[in-house]
């Protein structure tokens, strides 16, 4: 097991100034540098938050999005 301890130094990001620890089973420091793993971890959680937003919150909209045209309708000038 490998533990990477780091602090976020961008005041615009959540968790700024706090100590964080990332625990991983990727033991090769050369193949998986610390900074690369920490950045990938945060990118993953940004994606997870977007998925949660779409699945949980936007799905609760009052109505389903639907096409304004029926499936069998032909457009002018189409063959």
CORDAQUI-V592950 format. One record per residue. N is the residue number from 1. RES is the residue in one letter. SS is DSSP state (H for helix, E for strand, C for the rest). Layout:
BEGIN
n->[N;N]
res->[RES;RES]
ss->[SS;SS]
END
This chain:
BEGIN
n->[1;2;3;4;5;6;7;8;9;10;11;12;13;14;15;16;17;18;19;20;21;22;23;24;25;26;27;28;29;30;31;32;33;34;35;36;37;38;39;40;41;42;43;44;45;46;47;48;49;50;51;52;53;54;55;56;57;58;59;60;61;62;63;64;65;66;67;68;69;70;71;72;73;74;75;76;77;78;79]
res->[X;X;X;X;X;X;X;X;X;X;X;X;X;X;X;X;X;X;X;X;X;X;X;X;X;X;X;X;X;X;X;X;X;X;X;X;X;X;X;X;X;X;X;X;X;X;X;X;X;X;X;X;X;X;X;X;X;X;X;X;X;X;X;X;X;X;X;X;X;X;X;X;X;X;X;X;X;X;X]
ss->[C;E;E;E;E;E;E;E;C;C;C;C;C;C;C;E;C;C;E;E;E;E;E;E;C;C;C;C;C;C;C;C;C;H;H;H;H;H;H;H;H;H;H;H;H;H;H;H;H;H;H;H;H;H;H;H;H;H;H;H;C;C;C;C;C;C;C;C;C;C;C;C;C;C;C;C;C;C;C]
END
